[in-house]
Amino acid sequence: MQLDPLVPATYVRPRKLNFEISMTDAPHSPAANSAGAFFRTRAKATGILVLADGTVFEGTGFGAPTASVGEVCFNTAMTGYQEILTDPSYAGQIVSFTFPHIGIVGTNLEDFEATTPVVRAMVTRAESDMPSNYRSQETLDRWLKRYNIPGLSGIDTRKLTARIREQGMPHGIVAHDPKGNFDIAALQAQAKGFPGLVGLDLAKDVTCRQSFTWNETPWEWNRGYGKMEKPTWKAVVVDYGVKRNMLRLLAAEGADIIVLPAQATAEDILRHNPHGVMFSNGPGDPEATGAYAIPAIKGVINAGLPVFGICLGHQMLALALGAKTRKMAQGHHGANHPVKDVETGKVEIVSMNHGFTVDRDSLPFGVTETHVSLFDGTNCGVRVRGKPIFSVQYHPEASPGPMDSHYLFDRFAQAAKARVA
């Protein structure tokens, strides 16, 4: 076997050759698993995905040898899998990638969007165990093991994607056992027992435990991350599951940033005398998180400060303004979603990750829809007429994803700088 000179030899494993993959779209026969006995799946299967309705996808397990239950969604991004897997917005979810080859550039210590990944599990058509990239420091397999995340490869992800598109995001469980022993009935019971994301406040689980400051600026080729030395205005970011690159882009705009936990009150926020407040992305049901977040958002609005909401922050800003949200059947997950700015006619290609949406028909008087999805027409942005208050459903920090929406950070910074004495 010839080794790639760009891959550290420590992390190279032999390719898995001549393995067999099987998959079934029907539940296993209860008789084959009577009395709770372990059921050995077809030859060579060391990983499975079991859906709540009993559907079983069999393949090859990798990552942590464990089982993890969650809501199964698909992501259409072609790159940036490490940023996706470390996005706190994926709490409670299993991510299936539509791009067939995941792991080809390995993993590194820089492309984290949160300190600890909270994604439940991942699924791919083909996992690469011999990455080739000059920034690679560890294989995806070892990286997943480090964070106790199971992975599944070798299944027909096109079939799974079609199922989600037609029937919505199912509850499921990914299990990895190197010996291939799985109790299908028990796994299905766990999948059926998953409560789902509706009514679930997950922001409290992924938020910071105490406030902290931030001055790191975006990554530059052959230089790495920079540092904001002379900030010119002050921003408070309420962390519902904020991604690091959002903070970096704010720092690049000259912001002196302090990040507060999700349950920060309006008084907590205003005590720092910010020139602008950003409500971040995050996981879970906005109505559940809104129980404590909406009063804080209303307090900031009443104080007359510029406000920028992103994803979950967008949904909760809309709720605070009097609109409603609803659960989506399949959600939007990917780095190639077209969104139209209805005020300028410009079309942006953006990164998205959300399973709830603002009901456009519920927007109150004085709140204008600014962006819409060109996939399904759902709301992707709002603003308050005559005030520097706006939000978007997508992730404008482009991590991963195109940079079409970086201008939103400049818009927010300009509104905040206008308040600097």
PyMOL commands that set and color helices and strands:
alter all, ss='L'
color gray80, all
select helices_A, chain A and resi 9-11+30-36+81-85+88-90+140-146+157-167+184-193+203-206+244-252+266-270+286-302+312-321+360-362+407-417
alter helices_A, ss='H'
color red, helices_A
select strands_A, chain A and resi 39-40+47-51+56-63+67-75+93-97+101-102+121-124+126-127+150-153+171-176+181-182+212-214+216-220+224-227+233-239+255-261+276-279+307-310+325-341+347-358+367-373+379-384+389-392
alter strands_A, ss='S'
color yellow, strands_A
deselect
rebuild
show_as cartoon
